[in-house]
């Protein structure tokens, strides 16, 4: 049975897409994706384990890093099963309920990661601009409260957005653009009135990326101003180098996300392979690169990894 016939007989089912134009090579491409997933899972679990067992790393900066690694791990797991199933077994069909569950975790962890990057920017601001009060401002209780606030924000906003999605009916050709369910991609197949969903989606965007990105930019404006006030060039370089890892994490998260949003909204005529590659880069780059960036650029993490390897 063709995808179009199946979709018309089961309007609440959707068909995921692999890599358009490379269908004959998808099985082998799946091994590349699998390798990247393994790197992401092993890398983030390693970071979490190192911070958990090394009590010298129980400081605000590393606790925030552990939260980032946990979020990246969740982001990886939320899409790994459907992506590999599509590439290896051509298992493309997914029910609406399964789609909504996947989107809850996918978008939830994405929003949480954006929030964690904000808390890490605040951490760098306090460490550089107010170092004498660093440990009194960023206490463990405040770090916990910040983490809970970001988690609650994700659950409430994404939960509301997906509850509104359940009232819609879908009657168009429902072959999705990616190997996972993505809210802007799914909603275009609805034949119901989606104005409430679009308004809710805009509100969620404003209350997440719309707030988080300016907060990160403002933090670095204040950090740069503080660093420039330091007389010694060596001290300036040493101080600002503590932000390099976080800047890398921000870049690997926001650049693919913004690029994917622009492709969805303004480049709909672009080849479908462009949409597919951007979507996979958006989800794979942060979980794969963040552990590498922090392991290379953070001396304490790097030394702990080397000690563990030496004991093996």
Secondary structure, 3 states (H helix, E strand, C coil): CCHHHHHHHCCCEEECCCCCCCHHHHHHHHHHHHHHHHHHHHHHHHHHHHHHHCHHHCCHHHHHHHHHHHHHHHHHHHHHHHHHHHHHHCCCEEEHHHHHHHHHHHHHHHHHHHHHHHHHHHHHHHHHHCHHHHHHHCCHHHHHHHHHHHHHHHHHHHHHHHHHHHCCCECCCCECCCCCCCHHHHHCCECCCCHHHHHHHHHHHHHCHHHHHHHHHHHHHHHHHHHHCCCCHHHHHHHHHCCHHHHHHHHHHHHHHHHHHHHHHHCCCCCHHHHHHHHHHHHHHHHHHHHHHHHHHCHHHHHHHHHHHHHC
